[in-house]
Amino acid sequence: MRPRVGECDTSRVFPDAEVRPMSWSPELAAATVLSPEGEAVPLAALVAEQPTVVLFLRHFG
Amino acid sequence: MFCREQVARFGAVLGEVESMGARMLAIGNGTASMARGFVQQFKVPFPVFTDPSRQVFALAGMKRRFGIGLHTLAVAGRALKEGFRQGRTQGDPWQQGGVLIILPPGEVAFEHVDQGAGDHLDPASVLAALEAALSEGPA
């Protein structure tokens, strides 16, 4: 079963996982990140063309 | 150390991600210069961006906490055995990471929020999540 709008159902992969609130929002889509060259890029532009695995790193250490 | 381990382990499965028609990217925090240095030093094979204000981290539901406990020590031992070493922290030391799988134009098909340092999903689990997400397609 697909998750309802507003939810991200991790149970498709992890049966015991909780259903987390879906975190995609217009604010997230419009939020920008910087390329290593310092260019600001909206997150939406990075995920518009292809399915994308986004790894959030703790830091660069 | 955990970031180095994470990019190395996920870099090793980049081909599998791409073979599924998907891409992979990473977002850290810190300055653009720090991101540039990280990419160059560790030869990261996928695009890396940075979020100095941590706005994207917050909006995506990533946690900011101390995040070091017994589990951290256990996984640190594993990472050390595999040759990863802790460098100077570049970015917010309290920021925790995670994984999103986003289907175009903007559907979060999968989310994992790290509960602490080293609490990363293994690449096999992320590949399984990607396969499941792609099999169902966009909403």
N, CA and C atoms of all chains as a GROMACS GRO file, in nm:
protein
  600
    1MET      N    1   0.085  -0.120   0.000
    1MET     CA    2   0.000   0.000   0.000
    1MET      C    3   0.088   0.124   0.000
    2ARG      N    4   0.053   0.221  -0.083
    2ARG     CA    5   0.132   0.343  -0.088
    2ARG      C    6   0.110   0.424   0.038
    3PRO      N    7   0.213   0.498   0.080
    3PRO     CA    8   0.189   0.587   0.194
    3PRO      C    9   0.090   0.696   0.158
    4ARG      N   10   0.014   0.739   0.256
    4ARG     CA   11  -0.077   0.849   0.232
    4ARG      C   12   0.002   0.976   0.208
    5VAL      N   13  -0.062   1.072   0.143
    5VAL     CA   14   0.002   1.203   0.124
    5VAL      C   15   0.040   1.258   0.260
    6GLY      N   16   0.162   1.302   0.270
    6GLY     CA   17   0.208   1.356   0.398
    6GLY      C   18   0.281   1.253   0.482
    7GLU      N   19   0.297   1.132   0.428
    7GLU     CA   20   0.368   1.030   0.503
    7GLU      C   21   0.473   0.964   0.415
    8CYS      N   22   0.572   0.912   0.478
    8CYS     CA   23   0.672   0.833   0.407
    8CYS      C   24   0.677   0.698   0.477
    9ASP      N   25   0.635   0.594   0.409
    9ASP     CA   26   0.619   0.465   0.473
    9ASP      C   27   0.744   0.381   0.457
   10THR      N   28   0.827   0.380   0.559
   10THR     CA   29   0.949   0.302   0.550
   10THR      C   30   0.922   0.153   0.568
   11SER      N   31   0.800   0.118   0.601
   11SER     CA   32   0.771  -0.023   0.628
   11SER      C   33   0.777  -0.109   0.503
   12ARG      N   34   0.781  -0.044   0.385
   12ARG     CA   35   0.796  -0.123   0.263
   12ARG      C   36   0.927  -0.198   0.264
   13VAL      N   37   1.028  -0.138   0.328
   13VAL     CA   38   1.158  -0.202   0.333
   13VAL      C   39   1.184  -0.261   0.471
   14PHE      N   40   1.141  -0.189   0.573
   14PHE     CA   41   1.164  -0.233   0.710
   14PHE      C   42   1.028  -0.254   0.777
   15PRO      N   43   0.979  -0.377   0.780
   15PRO     CA   44   0.842  -0.401   0.827
   15PRO      C   45   0.813  -0.347   0.966
   16ASP      N   46   0.915  -0.339   1.050
   16ASP     CA   47   0.890  -0.293   1.186
   16ASP      C   48   0.907  -0.142   1.202
   17ALA      N   49   0.938  -0.075   1.092
   17ALA     CA   50   0.967   0.068   1.104
   17ALA      C   51   0.839   0.148   1.127
   18GLU      N   52   0.857   0.260   1.190
   18GLU     CA   53   0.743   0.349   1.210
   18GLU      C   54   0.714   0.423   1.078
   19VAL      N   55   0.593   0.476   1.066
   19VAL     CA   56   0.561   0.562   0.952
   19VAL      C   57   0.600   0.703   0.991
   20ARG      N   58   0.693   0.757   0.919
   20ARG     CA   59   0.745   0.890   0.953
   20ARG      C   60   0.667   0.998   0.879
   21PRO      N   61   0.661   1.115   0.937
   21PRO     CA   62   0.602   1.226   0.863
   21PRO      C   63   0.683   1.254   0.738
   22MET      N   64   0.617   1.275   0.628
   22MET     CA   65   0.686   1.306   0.504
   22MET      C   66   0.745   1.446   0.516
   23SER      N   67   0.868   1.460   0.471
   23SER     CA   68   0.936   1.586   0.496
   23SER      C   69   0.948   1.675   0.373
   24TRP      N   70   0.900   1.629   0.256
   24TRP     CA   71   0.906   1.714   0.139
   24TRP      C   72   0.802   1.824   0.151
   25SER      N   73   0.838   1.944   0.118
   25SER     CA   74   0.748   2.057   0.131
   25SER      C   75   0.795   2.164   0.034
   26PRO      N   76   0.710   2.261   0.004
   26PRO     CA   77   0.755   2.372  -0.082
   26PRO      C   78   0.877   2.443  -0.025
   27GLU      N   79   0.882   2.452   0.107
   27GLU     CA   80   0.998   2.518   0.170
   27GLU      C   81   1.125   2.438   0.146
   28LEU      N   82   1.113   2.306   0.156
   28LEU     CA   83   1.230   2.223   0.132
   28LEU      C   84   1.270   2.228  -0.015
   29ALA      N   85   1.173   2.226  -0.103
   29ALA     CA   86   1.203   2.232  -0.246
   29ALA      C   87   1.277   2.361  -0.282
   30ALA      N   88   1.238   2.470  -0.217
   30ALA     CA   89   1.297   2.600  -0.251
   30ALA      C   90   1.428   2.626  -0.177
   31ALA      N   91   1.452   2.550  -0.073
   31ALA     CA   92   1.575   2.573   0.005
   31ALA      C   93   1.697   2.544  -0.083
   32THR      N   94   1.800   2.622  -0.063
   32THR     CA   95   1.917   2.607  -0.149
   32THR      C   96   2.035   2.546  -0.074
   33VAL      N   97   2.116   2.475  -0.151
   33VAL     CA   98   2.245   2.427  -0.102
   33VAL      C   99   2.353   2.491  -0.189
   34LEU      N  100   2.476   2.483  -0.143
   34LEU     CA  101   2.587   2.540  -0.220
   34LEU      C  102   2.668   2.429  -0.283
   35SER      N  103   2.706   2.450  -0.408
   35SER     CA  104   2.802   2.360  -0.471
   35SER      C  105   2.940   2.388  -0.411
   36PRO      N  106   3.034   2.298  -0.431
   36PRO     CA  107   3.171   2.325  -0.382
   36PRO      C  108   3.231   2.453  -0.440
   37GLU      N  109   3.176   2.498  -0.552
   37GLU     CA  110   3.223   2.623  -0.613
   37GLU      C  111   3.149   2.743  -0.556
   38GLY      N  112   3.055   2.721  -0.467
   38GLY     CA  113   2.984   2.830  -0.403
   38GLY      C  114   2.856   2.874  -0.473
   39GLU      N  115   2.812   2.797  -0.573
   39GLU     CA  116   2.689   2.832  -0.645
   39GLU      C  117   2.568   2.780  -0.567
   40ALA      N  118   2.469   2.868  -0.548
   40ALA     CA  119   2.347   2.828  -0.477
   40ALA      C  120   2.255   2.751  -0.571
   41VAL      N  121   2.206   2.635  -0.525
   41VAL     CA  122   2.121   2.550  -0.608
   41VAL      C  123   1.999   2.508  -0.526
   42PRO      N  124   1.877   2.533  -0.576
   42PRO     CA  125   1.759   2.485  -0.503
   42PRO      C  126   1.755   2.333  -0.500
   43LEU      N  127   1.713   2.279  -0.390
   43LEU     CA  128   1.707   2.133  -0.379
   43LEU      C  129   1.618   2.073  -0.487
   44ALA      N  130   1.509   2.142  -0.518
   44ALA     CA  131   1.417   2.091  -0.620
   44ALA      C  132   1.487   2.069  -0.754
   45ALA      N  133   1.583   2.155  -0.785
   45ALA     CA  134   1.653   2.142  -0.913
   45ALA      C  135   1.741   2.016  -0.915
   46LEU      N  136   1.782   1.972  -0.799
   46LEU     CA  137   1.871   1.856  -0.794
   46LEU      C  138   1.796   1.725  -0.809
   47VAL      N  139   1.666   1.728  -0.784
   47VAL     CA  140   1.590   1.602  -0.783
   47VAL      C  141   1.482   1.601  -0.891
   48ALA      N  142   1.483   1.700  -0.979
   48ALA     CA  143   1.373   1.716  -1.074
   48ALA      C  144   1.377   1.613  -1.186
   49GLU      N  145   1.495   1.565  -1.220
   49GLU     CA  146   1.508   1.484  -1.342
   49GLU      C  147   1.506   1.334  -1.316
   50GLN      N  148   1.563   1.292  -1.205
   50GLN     CA  149   1.582   1.149  -1.180
   50GLN      C  150   1.550   1.116  -1.034
   51PRO      N  151   1.511   0.992  -1.009
   51PRO     CA  152   1.507   0.949  -0.869
   51PRO      C  153   1.645   0.972  -0.806
   52THR      N  154   1.646   1.022  -0.686
   52THR     CA  155   1.773   1.065  -0.627
   52THR      C  156   1.786   1.016  -0.483
   53VAL      N  157   1.900   0.953  -0.457
   53VAL     CA  158   1.937   0.918  -0.320
   53VAL      C  159   2.016   1.036  -0.264
   54VAL      N  160   1.963   1.096  -0.160
   54VAL     CA  161   2.029   1.211  -0.098
   54VAL      C  162   2.087   1.166   0.037
   55LEU      N  163   2.218   1.168   0.046
   55LEU     CA  164   2.286   1.135   0.171
   55LEU      C  165   2.311   1.264   0.248
   56PHE      N  166   2.265   1.271   0.369
   56PHE     CA  167   2.296   1.385   0.454
   56PHE      C  168   2.415   1.346   0.541
   57LEU      N  169   2.525   1.418   0.523
   57LEU     CA  170   2.648   1.390   0.599
   57LEU      C  171   2.648   1.473   0.726
   58ARG      N  172   2.703   1.418   0.833
   58ARG     CA  173   2.708   1.494   0.959
   58ARG      C  174   2.792   1.621   0.942
   59HIS      N  175   2.906   1.605   0.880
   59HIS     CA  176   2.994   1.719   0.854
   59HIS      C  177   3.101   1.672   0.757
   60PHE      N  178   3.203   1.753   0.738
   60PHE     CA  179   3.307   1.715   0.641
   60PHE      C  180   3.434   1.670   0.711
   61GLY      N  181   3.421   1.610   0.829
   61GLY     CA  182   3.540   1.571   0.905
   61GLY      C  183   3.583   1.429   0.882
   62MET      N  184   3.514   1.081   1.062
   62MET     CA  185   3.542   0.940   1.033
   62MET      C  186   3.419   0.872   0.972
   63PHE      N  187   3.300   0.897   1.035
   63PHE     CA  188   3.179   0.832   0.984
   63PHE      C  189   3.141   0.887   0.846
   64CYS      N  190   3.166   1.015   0.824
   64CYS     CA  191   3.134   1.072   0.692
   64CYS      C  192   3.224   1.012   0.585
   65ARG      N  193   3.350   0.994   0.619
   65ARG     CA  194   3.443   0.932   0.524
   65ARG      C  195   3.399   0.789   0.492
   66GLU      N  196   3.362   0.717   0.598
   66GLU     CA  197   3.316   0.580   0.579
   66GLU      C  198   3.189   0.578   0.493
   67GLN      N  199   3.098   0.671   0.523
   67GLN     CA  200   2.970   0.673   0.453
   67GLN      C  201   2.989   0.698   0.304
   68VAL      N  202   3.071   0.796   0.268
   68VAL     CA  203   3.088   0.824   0.125
   68VAL      C  204   3.163   0.712   0.055
   69ALA      N  205   3.255   0.647   0.126
   69ALA     CA  206   3.327   0.536   0.064
   69ALA      C  207   3.233   0.418   0.038
   70ARG      N  208   3.151   0.386   0.136
   70ARG     CA  209   3.062   0.270   0.121
   70ARG      C  210   2.954   0.297   0.015
   71PHE      N  211   2.905   0.419   0.013
   71PHE     CA  212   2.802   0.449  -0.087
   71PHE      C  213   2.864   0.471  -0.225
   72GLY      N  214   2.984   0.520  -0.229
   72GLY     CA  215   3.051   0.533  -0.358
   72GLY      C  216   3.069   0.398  -0.425
   73ALA      N  217   3.085   0.294  -0.343
   73ALA     CA  218   3.105   0.160  -0.398
   73ALA      C  219   2.980   0.105  -0.465
   74VAL      N  220   2.862   0.160  -0.431
   74VAL     CA  221   2.738   0.109  -0.493
   74VAL      C  222   2.678   0.211  -0.590
   75LEU      N  223   2.757   0.313  -0.624
   75LEU     CA  224   2.706   0.416  -0.715
   75LEU      C  225   2.660   0.355  -0.848
   76GLY      N  226   2.738   0.259  -0.898
   76GLY     CA  227   2.702   0.196  -1.025
   76GLY      C  228   2.566   0.126  -1.018
   77GLU      N  229   2.538   0.064  -0.905
   77GLU     CA  230   2.408  -0.004  -0.890
   77GLU      C  231   2.294   0.097  -0.887
   78VAL      N  232   2.318   0.209  -0.819
   78VAL     CA  233   2.216   0.315  -0.814
   78VAL      C  234   2.190   0.366  -0.956
   79GLU      N  235   2.297   0.391  -1.028
   79GLU     CA  236   2.283   0.445  -1.164
   79GLU      C  237   2.218   0.344  -1.259
   80SER      N  238   2.248   0.216  -1.235
   80SER     CA  239   2.189   0.113  -1.322
   80SER      C  240   2.038   0.107  -1.302
   81MET      N  241   1.989   0.158  -1.192
   81MET     CA  242   1.844   0.164  -1.167
   81MET      C  243   1.783   0.293  -1.222
   82GLY      N  244   1.865   0.373  -1.287
   82GLY     CA  245   1.815   0.499  -1.343
   82GLY      C  246   1.808   0.611  -1.242
   83ALA      N  247   1.878   0.596  -1.132
   83ALA     CA  248   1.876   0.697  -1.027
   83ALA      C  249   2.013   0.762  -1.015
   84ARG      N  250   2.020   0.866  -0.936
   84ARG     CA  251   2.147   0.929  -0.909
   84ARG      C  252   2.165   0.940  -0.758
   85MET      N  253   2.285   0.976  -0.718
   85MET     CA  254   2.314   0.990  -0.575
   85MET      C  255   2.390   1.121  -0.556
   86LEU      N  256   2.359   1.190  -0.448
   86LEU     CA  257   2.434   1.309  -0.413
   86LEU      C  258   2.440   1.317  -0.261
   87ALA      N  259   2.529   1.400  -0.212
   87ALA     CA  260   2.545   1.416  -0.068
   87ALA      C  261   2.537   1.564  -0.033
   88ILE      N  262   2.481   1.590   0.084
   88ILE     CA  263   2.475   1.726   0.137
   88ILE      C  264   2.539   1.723   0.276
   89GLY      N  265   2.640   1.805   0.293
   89GLY     CA  266   2.701   1.821   0.424
   89GLY      C  267   2.671   1.959   0.477
   90ASN      N  268   2.738   1.996   0.583
   90ASN     CA  269   2.727   2.135   0.627
   90ASN      C  270   2.868   2.189   0.650
   91GLY      N  271   2.880   2.318   0.652
   91GLY     CA  272   3.014   2.378   0.651
   91GLY      C  273   3.022   2.468   0.530
   92THR      N  274   3.138   2.522   0.504
   92THR     CA  275   3.153   2.615   0.393
   92THR      C  276   3.170   2.541   0.260
   93ALA      N  277   3.153   2.614   0.152
   93ALA     CA  278   3.176   2.556   0.020
   93ALA      C  279   3.321   2.510   0.007
   94SER      N  280   3.410   2.584   0.067
   94SER     CA  281   3.552   2.548   0.063
   94SER      C  282   3.576   2.414   0.132
   95MET      N  283   3.505   2.392   0.245
   95MET     CA  284   3.518   2.264   0.315
   95MET      C  285   3.466   2.151   0.228
   96ALA      N  286   3.355   2.176   0.159
   96ALA     CA  287   3.299   2.074   0.069
   96ALA      C  288   3.398   2.042  -0.042
   97ARG      N  289   3.458   2.146  -0.096
   97ARG     CA  290   3.553   2.127  -0.205
   97ARG      C  291   3.673   2.043  -0.158
   98GLY      N  292   3.722   2.075  -0.041
   98GLY     CA  293   3.836   2.000   0.013
   98GLY      C  294   3.801   1.855   0.039
   99PHE      N  295   3.680   1.831   0.089
   99PHE     CA  296   3.635   1.694   0.119
   99PHE      C  297   3.628   1.611  -0.009
  100VAL      N  298   3.570   1.671  -0.113
  100VAL     CA  299   3.556   1.600  -0.241
  100VAL      C  300   3.694   1.566  -0.298
  101GLN      N  301   3.784   1.664  -0.290
  101GLN     CA  302   3.916   1.641  -0.348
  101GLN      C  303   3.995   1.539  -0.267
  102GLN      N  304   3.989   1.551  -0.135
  102GLN     CA  305   4.070   1.462  -0.052
  102GLN      C  306   4.025   1.317  -0.061
  103PHE      N  307   3.891   1.298  -0.064
  103PHE     CA  308   3.840   1.161  -0.060
  103PHE      C  309   3.787   1.113  -0.194
  104LYS      N  310   3.810   1.195  -0.298
  104LYS     CA  311   3.773   1.154  -0.434
  104LYS      C  312   3.629   1.101  -0.438
  105VAL      N  313   3.538   1.179  -0.385
  105VAL     CA  314   3.398   1.138  -0.378
  105VAL      C  315   3.343   1.128  -0.520
  106PRO      N  316   3.286   1.013  -0.557
  106PRO     CA  317   3.249   0.992  -0.698
  106PRO      C  318   3.110   1.044  -0.734
  107PHE      N  319   3.042   1.110  -0.643
  107PHE     CA  320   2.910   1.167  -0.673
  107PHE      C  321   2.909   1.313  -0.627
  108PRO      N  322   2.811   1.390  -0.675
  108PRO     CA  323   2.810   1.533  -0.641
  108PRO      C  324   2.792   1.557  -0.491
  109VAL      N  325   2.863   1.654  -0.441
  109VAL     CA  326   2.853   1.692  -0.299
  109VAL      C  327   2.816   1.839  -0.291
  110PHE      N  328   2.723   1.869  -0.206
  110PHE     CA  329   2.680   2.007  -0.182
  110PHE      C  330   2.691   2.034  -0.032
  111THR      N  331   2.675   2.160   0.003
  111THR     CA  332   2.678   2.192   0.145
  111THR      C  333   2.565   2.287   0.181
  112ASP      N  334   2.526   2.279   0.306
  112ASP     CA  335   2.412   2.355   0.357
  112ASP      C  336   2.459   2.427   0.484
  113PRO      N  337   2.532   2.537   0.466
  113PRO     CA  338   2.596   2.602   0.582
  113PRO      C  339   2.496   2.647   0.688
  114SER      N  340   2.376   2.687   0.646
  114SER     CA  341   2.277   2.732   0.743
  114SER      C  342   2.203   2.615   0.807
  115ARG      N  343   2.220   2.496   0.753
  115ARG     CA  344   2.151   2.373   0.796
  115ARG      C  345   2.000   2.384   0.781
  116GLN      N  346   1.956   2.474   0.694
  116GLN     CA  347   1.812   2.489   0.671
  116GLN      C  348   1.753   2.363   0.607
  117VAL      N  349   1.824   2.309   0.508
  117VAL     CA  350   1.776   2.190   0.440
  117VAL      C  351   1.774   2.071   0.538
  118PHE      N  352   1.877   2.060   0.619
  118PHE     CA  353   1.879   1.954   0.720
  118PHE      C  354   1.755   1.963   0.808
  119ALA      N  355   1.726   2.084   0.854
  119ALA     CA  356   1.613   2.102   0.946
  119ALA      C  357   1.481   2.072   0.877
  120LEU      N  358   1.464   2.124   0.755
  120LEU     CA  359   1.338   2.102   0.684
  120LEU      C  360   1.319   1.955   0.648
  121ALA      N  361   1.429   1.885   0.628
  121ALA     CA  362   1.420   1.743   0.594
  121ALA      C  363   1.403   1.656   0.719
  122GLY      N  364   1.404   1.717   0.834
  122GLY     CA  365   1.379   1.642   0.957
  122GLY      C  366   1.502   1.579   1.020
  123MET      N  367   1.620   1.620   0.974
  123MET     CA  368   1.742   1.565   1.033
  123MET      C  369   1.763   1.623   1.172
  124LYS      N  370   1.820   1.543   1.258
  124LYS     CA  371   1.831   1.583   1.398
  124LYS      C  372   1.962   1.658   1.425
  125ARG      N  373   1.956   1.745   1.525
  125ARG     CA  374   2.077   1.811   1.574
  125ARG      C  375   2.084   1.782   1.723
  126ARG      N  376   2.180   1.700   1.760
  126ARG     CA  377   2.192   1.658   1.898
  126ARG      C  378   2.335   1.609   1.922
  127PHE      N  379   2.365   1.582   2.050
  127PHE     CA  380   2.498   1.533   2.086
  127PHE      C  381   2.528   1.404   2.010
  128GLY      N  382   2.442   1.307   2.023
  128GLY     CA  383   2.444   1.191   1.934
  128GLY      C  384   2.558   1.094   1.948
  129ILE      N  385   2.628   1.098   2.062
  129ILE     CA  386   2.736   1.001   2.081
  129ILE      C  387   2.703   0.914   2.201
  130GLY      N  388   2.700   0.783   2.181
  130GLY     CA  389   2.668   0.690   2.288
  130GLY      C  390   2.740   0.560   2.268
  131LEU      N  391   2.692   0.455   2.335
  131LEU     CA  392   2.758   0.326   2.326
  131LEU      C  393   2.757   0.272   2.182
  132HIS      N  394   2.644   0.297   2.113
  132HIS     CA  395   2.636   0.251   1.974
  132HIS      C  396   2.745   0.318   1.890
  133THR      N  397   2.768   0.446   1.917
  133THR     CA  398   2.870   0.520   1.842
  133THR      C  399   3.007   0.456   1.860
  134LEU      N  400   3.036   0.418   1.987
  134LEU     CA  401   3.166   0.358   2.015
  134LEU      C  402   3.181   0.225   1.941
  135ALA      N  403   3.072   0.150   1.936
  135ALA     CA  404   3.077   0.021   1.867
  135ALA      C  405   3.104   0.039   1.718
  136VAL      N  406   3.032   0.131   1.656
  136VAL     CA  407   3.051   0.148   1.512
  136VAL      C  408   3.182   0.220   1.482
  137ALA      N  409   3.230   0.299   1.579
  137ALA     CA  410   3.361   0.363   1.559
  137ALA      C  411   3.471   0.257   1.552
  138GLY      N  412   3.456   0.154   1.635
  138GLY     CA  413   3.554   0.044   1.632
  138GLY      C  414   3.556  -0.023   1.497
  139ARG      N  415   3.438  -0.044   1.441
  139ARG     CA  416   3.429  -0.106   1.308
  139ARG      C  417   3.494  -0.017   1.203
  140ALA      N  418   3.464   0.113   1.211
  140ALA     CA  419   3.518   0.205   1.111
  140ALA      C  420   3.670   0.213   1.121
  141LEU      N  421   3.721   0.213   1.245
  141LEU     CA  422   3.866   0.218   1.264
  141LEU      C  423   3.932   0.093   1.205
  142LYS      N  424   3.868  -0.023   1.227
  142LYS     CA  425   3.923  -0.147   1.173
  142LYS      C  426   3.930  -0.143   1.021
  143GLU      N  427   3.835  -0.071   0.962
  143GLU     CA  428   3.832  -0.062   0.816
  143GLU      C  429   3.922   0.049   0.764
  144GLY      N  430   3.992   0.115   0.855
  144GLY     CA  431   4.093   0.211   0.812
  144GLY      C  432   4.048   0.356   0.807
  145PHE      N  433   3.929   0.384   0.853
  145PHE     CA  434   3.882   0.523   0.852
  145PHE      C  435   3.927   0.593   0.979
  146ARG      N  436   3.972   0.715   0.966
  146ARG     CA  437   4.023   0.791   1.080
  146ARG      C  438   3.946   0.922   1.092
  147GLN      N  439   3.935   0.968   1.216
  147GLN     CA  440   3.866   1.094   1.240
  147GLN      C  441   3.959   1.210   1.204
  148GLY      N  442   3.908   1.301   1.122
  148GLY     CA  443   3.984   1.421   1.091
  148GLY      C  444   3.928   1.539   1.168
  149ARG      N  445   3.977   1.657   1.138
  149ARG     CA  446   3.924   1.777   1.204
  149ARG      C  447   3.781   1.800   1.158
  150THR      N  448   3.692   1.818   1.253
  150THR     CA  449   3.551   1.837   1.218
  150THR      C  450   3.535   1.968   1.142
  151GLN      N  451   3.473   1.958   1.025
  151GLN     CA  452   3.449   2.077   0.944
  151GLN      C  453   3.299   2.088   0.920
  152GLY      N  454   3.235   2.170   1.000
  152GLY     CA  455   3.091   2.182   0.999
  152GLY      C  456   3.040   2.171   1.141
  153ASP      N  457   2.910   2.157   1.154
  153ASP     CA  458   2.847   2.152   1.285
  153ASP      C  459   2.866   2.015   1.348
  154PRO      N  460   2.938   2.004   1.459
  154PRO     CA  461   2.964   1.872   1.517
  154PRO      C  462   2.840   1.804   1.574
  155TRP      N  463   2.735   1.880   1.599
  155TRP     CA  464   2.614   1.821   1.660
  155TRP      C  465   2.512   1.780   1.553
  156GLN      N  466   2.534   1.819   1.430
  156GLN     CA  467   2.437   1.785   1.326
  156GLN      C  468   2.445   1.635   1.294
  157GLN      N  469   2.332   1.570   1.286
  157GLN     CA  470   2.327   1.429   1.247
  157GLN      C  471   2.279   1.418   1.102
  158GLY      N  472   2.303   1.305   1.043
  158GLY     CA  473   2.272   1.287   0.901
  158GLY      C  474   2.151   1.199   0.876
  159GLY      N  475   2.144   1.146   0.758
  159GLY     CA  476   2.034   1.058   0.721
  159GLY      C  477   2.030   1.036   0.571
  160VAL      N  478   1.922   0.978   0.525
  160VAL     CA  479   1.905   0.948   0.383
  160VAL      C  480   1.762   0.980   0.340
  161LEU      N  481   1.747   1.043   0.228
  161LEU     CA  482   1.617   1.055   0.163
  161LEU      C  483   1.628   0.992   0.025
  162ILE      N  484   1.520   0.930  -0.019
  162ILE     CA  485   1.506   0.895  -0.160
  162ILE      C  486   1.390   0.976  -0.214
  163ILE      N  487   1.421   1.060  -0.312
  163ILE     CA  488   1.322   1.153  -0.365
  163ILE      C  489   1.294   1.117  -0.510
  164LEU      N  490   1.166   1.099  -0.541
  164LEU     CA  491   1.125   1.073  -0.679
  164LEU      C  492   1.081   1.205  -0.741
  165PRO      N  493   1.117   1.227  -0.870
  165PRO     CA  494   1.076   1.351  -0.934
  165PRO      C  495   0.924   1.358  -0.949
  166PRO      N  496   0.865   1.476  -0.942
  166PRO     CA  497   0.934   1.603  -0.924
  166PRO      C  498   0.960   1.639  -0.778
  167GLY      N  499   0.909   1.559  -0.684
  167GLY     CA  500   0.933   1.589  -0.544
  167GLY      C  501   0.847   1.505  -0.452
  168GLU      N  502   0.876   1.376  -0.450
  168GLU     CA  503   0.806   1.288  -0.357
  168GLU      C  504   0.910   1.216  -0.274
  169VAL      N  505   0.900   1.231  -0.143
  169VAL     CA  506   0.992   1.157  -0.058
  169VAL      C  507   0.940   1.014  -0.048
  170ALA      N  508   1.012   0.923  -0.112
  170ALA     CA  509   0.968   0.783  -0.114
  170ALA      C  510   1.026   0.706   0.004
  171PHE      N  511   1.132   0.759   0.061
  171PHE     CA  512   1.196   0.689   0.173
  171PHE      C  513   1.274   0.791   0.254
  172GLU      N  514   1.273   0.768   0.385
  172GLU     CA  515   1.347   0.860   0.473
  172GLU      C  516   1.408   0.781   0.588
  173HIS      N  517   1.533   0.808   0.615
  173HIS     CA  518   1.597   0.755   0.736
  173HIS      C  519   1.667   0.871   0.805
  174VAL      N  520   1.636   0.889   0.931
  174VAL     CA  521   1.699   0.996   1.010
  174VAL      C  522   1.795   0.931   1.109
  175ASP      N  523   1.924   0.963   1.098
  175ASP     CA  524   2.021   0.907   1.191
  175ASP      C  525   1.991   0.954   1.332
  176GLN      N  526   2.000   0.862   1.425
  176GLN     CA  527   1.973   0.897   1.564
  176GLN      C  528   2.101   0.941   1.636
  177GLY      N  529   2.215   0.920   1.575
  177GLY     CA  530   2.340   0.959   1.637
  177GLY      C  531   2.455   0.936   1.541
  178ALA      N  532   2.575   0.970   1.589
  178ALA     CA  533   2.693   0.955   1.505
  178ALA      C  534   2.714   0.809   1.467
  179GLY      N  535   2.730   0.783   1.340
  179GLY     CA  536   2.756   0.647   1.294
  179GLY      C  537   2.632   0.564   1.274
  180ASP      N  538   2.516   0.622   1.298
  180ASP     CA  539   2.390   0.548   1.281
  180ASP      C  540   2.346   0.554   1.136
  181HIS      N  541   2.433   0.509   1.046
  181HIS     CA  542   2.400   0.516   0.904
  181HIS      C  543   2.332   0.388   0.859
  182LEU      N  544   2.241   0.402   0.765
  182LEU     CA  545   2.189   0.284   0.698
  182LEU      C  546   2.300   0.226   0.611
  183ASP      N  547   2.303   0.095   0.601
  183ASP     CA  548   2.401   0.035   0.513
  183ASP      C  549   2.354   0.050   0.368
  184PRO      N  550   2.446   0.052   0.275
  184PRO     CA  551   2.408   0.072   0.134
  184PRO      C  552   2.308  -0.031   0.083
  185ALA      N  553   2.318  -0.156   0.129
  185ALA     CA  554   2.225  -0.259   0.082
  185ALA      C  555   2.081  -0.222   0.117
  186SER      N  556   2.061  -0.166   0.235
  186SER     CA  557   1.926  -0.127   0.275
  186SER      C  558   1.876  -0.011   0.190
  187VAL      N  559   1.964   0.080   0.158
  187VAL     CA  560   1.923   0.194   0.075
  187VAL      C  561   1.892   0.146  -0.067
  188LEU      N  562   1.972   0.053  -0.117
  188LEU     CA  563   1.942  -0.002  -0.250
  188LEU      C  564   1.807  -0.074  -0.250
  189ALA      N  565   1.778  -0.146  -0.143
  189ALA     CA  566   1.648  -0.213  -0.134
  189ALA      C  567   1.534  -0.112  -0.130
  190ALA      N  568   1.556  -0.004  -0.057
  190ALA     CA  569   1.454   0.100  -0.049
  190ALA      C  570   1.434   0.167  -0.184
  191LEU      N  571   1.544   0.188  -0.256
  191LEU     CA  572   1.535   0.249  -0.388
  191LEU      C  573   1.460   0.158  -0.484
  192GLU      N  574   1.493   0.030  -0.480
  192GLU     CA  575   1.424  -0.066  -0.567
  192GLU      C  576   1.274  -0.069  -0.537
  193ALA      N  577   1.239  -0.068  -0.409
  193ALA     CA  578   1.098  -0.068  -0.371
  193ALA      C  579   1.029   0.060  -0.418
  194ALA      N  580   1.096   0.172  -0.402
  194ALA     CA  581   1.037   0.299  -0.442
  194ALA      C  582   1.015   0.303  -0.593
  195LEU      N  583   1.113   0.253  -0.668
  195LEU     CA  584   1.101   0.258  -0.813
  195LEU      C  585   0.997   0.159  -0.865
  196SER      N  586   0.979   0.050  -0.793
  196SER     CA  587   0.881  -0.048  -0.838
  196SER      C  588   0.740   0.005  -0.826
  197GLU      N  589   0.720   0.097  -0.731
  197GLU     CA  590   0.587   0.156  -0.714
  197GLU      C  591   0.569   0.280  -0.799
  198GLY      N  592   0.678   0.348  -0.831
  198GLY     CA  593   0.671   0.467  -0.914
  198GLY      C  594   0.612   0.585  -0.841
  199PRO      N  595   0.606   0.699  -0.911
  199PRO     CA  596   0.555   0.820  -0.847
  199PRO      C  597   0.408   0.807  -0.811
  200ALA      N  598   0.368   0.884  -0.710
  200ALA     CA  599   0.228   0.879  -0.665
  200ALA      C  600   0.136   0.933  -0.772
   0.00000   0.00000   0.00000
